[in-house]
Amino acid sequence: MEILNVIEVASVKLMEIEISEDELDVYESCLNYVLQNCSPREIEYICGATKDELEGMQENLTALLRKYTDIREATIKQPLAHAH
């Protein structure tokens, strides 16, 4: 991953990045895991964002993967069963 450009709008930094398809897929999978396995309170503590905000980010990543990639159709993955 590489940051190509940074601009500041008001108090928000917007970054233009170069990222691989695989990296984007991993980030989407991580968001899915957190959303499926953490309570809203845990999400805010861990991520510093609300569950709704995280869901919006995950939806954006899924849309990008569906639009621009052909490795797979981006879908929410089912959690793995834990070995006991």
C-alpha positions, 0 to 999 in steps of 0.5 A, a space after each residue: 500500500 502506498 499513499 499517493 497524495 494527502 489533502 486536508 479539507 476542514 479538519 479531515 485528511 483525505 488520502 489517495 492510496 494505491 492498494 492491492 485487491 488482496 489488501 482490500 479483500 483482507 480489510 473487508 474480511 476484518 470488518 465483517 469479522 468485527 461486525 459479526 462478533 463484537 457488540 456495538 459497545 465493543 466496536 466503539 471501544 476497539 475501532 473508535 467508530 459506531 457500528 453504523 459507521 463500520 457497516 457503512 465502511 464495510 458496504 463501501 468496500 464490498 461495493 468497490 470489490 464487486 465493481 472493480 475486481 474479478 477474483 470473487 464476488 464480494 459477499 459477507 463471509 460466514 464465520 469459521 466454526 471454532 475447534 473445541 
